Amino acid sequence: NVGKTHTIQGGSNSIEDDQNDGIIGRAGKALFQGVRDAKESIEFAIKVSFVEIYQERIRDLLNKYSSFGTNNGDRQSGEKQGLQIREDKQRGIYIKGCTEIFITNYQELMKTIELGIKNRKVAATGMNAGSSRSHSVLTITVTQQEDPESIKEGKLVLVDLAGSEMVKKSLATGVQLEEAKNINKSLSALASVIFALTEEKTIYSGTNKIEKKKRVHIPYRDSKLTR
């Protein structure tokens, strides 16, 4: 069973077995190799956040109480769901209240991700025994500092998209039908954003065609996924 999630996460033994590494594992190993190869005078701080977008709600996968009552029992108190997207000049776009865990090595990275994966929403459908019912977003933030006036920060964002569904084939009903509608709606929004980013429109002045082109509106705000 090889698909988007397998490509992102890799096999079940990806920590020990390089051949089973997914994109996350390969990126993590490359990241920490780069840290080891850097000058000793450079200090690094690496933190991870892991959320899912389920029915247009953002849910924290690294909160220890985070559960919908299907994958890890019926715990509900303390769950971080319905988190809000915020934006400011310093941080850019971020998720308010999202758990961020500092890590120091590859093993800690993978253990943190495994914790989040256990909390992710999945269900059986007519097409897949373990169908992802949400989009997951893993963010690895790296800060490096060599002196007080030289601080750099970078982010690696890896997204595992839920697959679009043909309801007739997946046999979705009830809650799963609503999940499928929201999955398809968000994927459609993503496609619209990608299309808009590649499109330009020609500006006209009266009957004269002006060669200058203007980029069309980018509908980022149509979905949590595209923010």
C-alpha positions in Angstrom: 0.0 0.0 0.0 2.0 2.9 -1.3 0.5 6.4 -1.5 0.9 10.0 -0.4 1.1 9.2 3.3 3.6 6.4 2.7 5.7 8.7 0.6 5.7 11.4 3.4 6.0 9.2 6.4 7.9 6.1 5.1 7.7 2.6 6.5 7.0 1.6 10.0 10.7 1.0 10.8 12.0 4.2 9.1 14.0 5.3 12.2 16.2 2.2 11.9 16.0 1.4 8.2 17.2 4.0 5.7 15.5 2.1 2.8 12.0 2.7 4.4 12.6 6.4 5.0 9.9 8.8 3.7 10.4 12.4 2.9 10.2 13.4 6.6 12.9 10.9 7.5 15.2 11.9 4.7 14.7 15.6 5.4 15.4 15.0 9.1 18.6 13.2 8.5 19.8 15.8 6.1 18.9 18.5 8.6 20.8 17.1 11.5 23.8 16.1 9.2 23.9 19.8 8.3 23.9 20.8 12.0 26.8 18.4 12.7 28.8 19.7 9.8 28.3 23.4 10.8 31.0 25.4 12.5 31.1 24.9 16.3 30.6 28.6 16.9 27.0 28.3 15.5 24.2 27.5 17.9 21.0 25.8 16.6 17.5 25.6 18.0 15.1 23.3 16.3 11.4 23.0 17.1 8.5 21.0 15.6 4.8 21.6 15.3 2.3 19.1 13.9 -1.4 19.8 13.2 -4.2 18.4 11.1 -6.9 20.2 9.2 -10.1 18.3 9.8 -13.4 19.6 8.3 -11.8 23.1 8.1 -10.8 23.0 11.8 -7.2 23.0 12.9 -6.3 20.4 15.5 -3.0 20.1 17.4 -1.6 16.6 17.0 1.1 17.1 19.6 -1.1 18.0 22.5 -1.1 15.0 24.9 -4.9 15.2 25.4 -5.6 15.6 21.6 -8.1 12.9 20.6 -11.4 12.6 18.7 -12.2 9.5 20.7 -11.5 7.1 17.9 -7.7 6.5 17.8 -6.7 6.9 21.4 -9.6 6.4 23.7 -12.3 8.9 24.6 -10.2 11.7 26.2 -11.7 15.1 25.3 -10.6 17.5 28.1 -7.7 19.8 27.2 -7.9 19.0 23.5 -6.5 21.7 21.3 -8.8 21.9 18.3 -10.3 24.8 16.4 -7.0 26.7 16.5 -6.9 30.0 14.7 -4.5 31.2 12.0 -2.9 34.6 12.8 -0.6 36.9 11.0 1.8 39.6 12.2 4.9 41.4 10.8 7.4 39.5 13.0 6.1 35.9 12.8 4.3 36.0 9.5 1.5 33.5 9.3 1.2 31.2 12.3 -1.2 29.1 14.3 -2.0 30.6 17.7 -1.7 28.2 20.6 -0.1 25.4 18.6 2.3 23.2 20.6 5.9 23.5 19.6 8.4 20.9 20.8 12.1 21.5 20.8 14.2 18.6 19.6 18.0 18.0 19.6 18.4 15.0 17.3 16.9 12.8 14.6 15.5 10.2 17.0 13.6 12.9 18.9 12.2 14.3 15.7 10.8 10.9 14.6 9.4 10.1 18.1 7.6 13.4 18.1 6.1 12.7 14.6 5.0 9.2 15.7 3.1 10.8 18.6 1.3 13.1 16.2 0.5 10.3 13.7 -1.2 8.3 16.4 -3.5 11.2 17.0 -4.4 11.7 13.4 -7.9 11.1 12.1 -8.3 8.0 9.9 -11.2 5.8 8.9 -12.1 2.9 6.7 -13.9 3.6 3.4 -14.9 1.6 0.5 -11.6 2.4 -1.2 -9.1 2.4 1.6 -9.0 0.6 5.0 -7.0 3.4 6.6 -8.1 6.5 4.7 -6.7 9.9 5.9 -9.7 12.1 6.8 -7.6 15.2 7.3 -4.6 17.1 5.9 -1.6 17.0 8.2 0.9 19.9 8.3 4.4 19.3 9.9 6.5 22.4 10.4 10.2 22.2 11.4 11.6 25.6 12.4 15.4 26.0 12.6 17.0 29.0 14.2 20.8 29.5 14.0 22.9 32.1 15.8 26.6 32.8 15.5 26.6 36.1 17.4 23.9 38.3 19.0 23.5 40.3 15.8 23.4 37.3 13.4 20.3 35.3 13.8 18.7 33.4 10.9 15.5 31.4 10.9 14.1 29.0 8.3 11.0 26.7 8.1 10.4 23.4 6.4 6.7 22.7 6.0 5.7 19.2 4.9 2.0 18.5 4.1 0.3 15.2 3.7 -2.9 15.8 1.8 -6.0 13.6 2.2 -7.0 12.2 -1.1 -9.9 13.5 -3.1 -12.9 11.1 -3.0 -15.6 10.0 -5.4 -18.4 9.4 -3.0 -20.0 6.7 -5.2 -16.8 4.6 -5.0 -15.9 5.3 -1.3 -19.5 4.6 -0.2 -19.2 7.4 2.3 -22.2 8.3 4.4 -23.0 10.3 7.5 -19.8 11.8 9.1 -17.6 10.3 6.4 -19.7 12.0 3.7 -19.2 15.4 5.4 -15.4 14.6 5.7 -15.3 13.8 2.0 -17.1 17.1 1.1 -14.6 19.1 3.2 -11.6 17.2 1.8 -12.7 17.8 -1.8 -13.6 21.5 -1.1 -10.1 22.2 0.4 -8.3 20.4 -2.4 -10.3 22.4 -4.9 -9.3 25.6 -3.1 -5.6 24.5 -3.3 -6.0 23.9 -7.1 -7.5 27.4 -7.5 -4.6 29.0 -5.7 -2.0 27.1 -7.8 -3.8 28.0 -11.0 -4.1 31.7 -9.9 -0.3 31.8 -9.2 0.4 30.8 -12.7 -2.1 33.1 -14.4 -1.7 36.7 -15.5 -4.2 39.0 -17.0 -3.5 41.6 -19.7 -4.5 45.1 -18.8 -6.6 47.1 -21.3 -7.0 50.9 -21.6 -10.0 51.6 -23.6 -9.5 49.8 -26.9 -5.8 49.7 -26.5 -4.0 46.6 -25.3 -1.3 47.3 -22.8 1.4 44.7 -22.7 2.0 45.1 -19.0 0.4 42.1 -17.2 -1.1 42.0 -13.8 -1.3 38.9 -11.6 -4.9 37.8 -10.9 -6.4 37.6 -7.3 -4.9 34.7 -5.3 -7.7 33.1 -3.2 -5.6 32.1 -0.2 -8.3 32.7 2.3 -10.8 30.2 0.7 -9.5 27.4 2.9 -7.4 26.8 6.1 -5.2 24.6 3.9 -4.2 27.5 1.6 -3.5 30.0 4.3 
